[in-house]
Amino acid sequence: MPFCSQCGNQVAPSDIYCARCGTRQPIEPGAESVVHDPLSGVSARTASILCYIPAIGWICGVIVLASMKFRNNKVVRFHAFQGLYLFVAGLVAKFVLQPVFWMLPDELHIYRIVELILLIAAVFMMAKAAHDEAYSLPLFGELAERSVAEH
């Protein structure tokens, strides 16, 4: 059983802080990624696909970008960024285009057409990611490539 690095109190190997003095305990090399990485058992292909799930893919994208496992995997990071940009475009369609065009007749609801196109793009990208292809969508792909290149 290890001891606190500050006060010498016995601490469990899994303790992050000492119960007596509250000092943060040193973590063994490699243990941090196992403890703090929620994607340690997820393959790169699965992570890429999850980034495009409509409505919740943005959460997966943020987790993938924060994950230590995919920090150096440019393809997975590309899919995460592109999925996030598709999600932002959907928010713009819902909260900008919808209020602007709400007075038009039902046949001319442009925001619904944009939302449908974004949904089709997300499903298309899920299929591409399932085949391990880093397909670059117009505009979104360029932004994702720039974002991956910056990190």
Stockholm file with secondary structure:
# STOCKHOLM 1.0

chainA/1-151         MPFCSQCGNQVAPSDIYCARCGTRQPIEPGAESVVHDPLSGVSARTASILCYIPAIGWICGVIVLASMKFRNNKVVRFHAFQGLYLFVAGLVAKFVLQPVFWMLPDELHIYRIVELILLIAAVFMMAKAAHDEAYSLPLFGELAERSVAEH
#=GR chainA/1-151 SS CCBCTTTCCBCCTTCSBCTTTCCBCCCCTTHHHHHHCTTTTCCHHHHHHHTTSTTTHHHHHHHHHHCSTTTTCHHHHHHHHHHHHHHHHHHHIIIIIHHHTTTSCGGGCHHHHHHHHHHHHHHHHHHHHHTTCCCCCTTHHHHHHHHHHHC
#=GC SS_cons         CCBCTTTCCBCCTTCSBCTTTCCBCCCCTTHHHHHHCTTTTCCHHHHHHHTTSTTTHHHHHHHHHHCSTTTTCHHHHHHHHHHHHHHHHHHHIIIIIHHHTTTSCGGGCHHHHHHHHHHHHHHHHHHHHHTTCCCCCTTHHHHHHHHHHHC
//
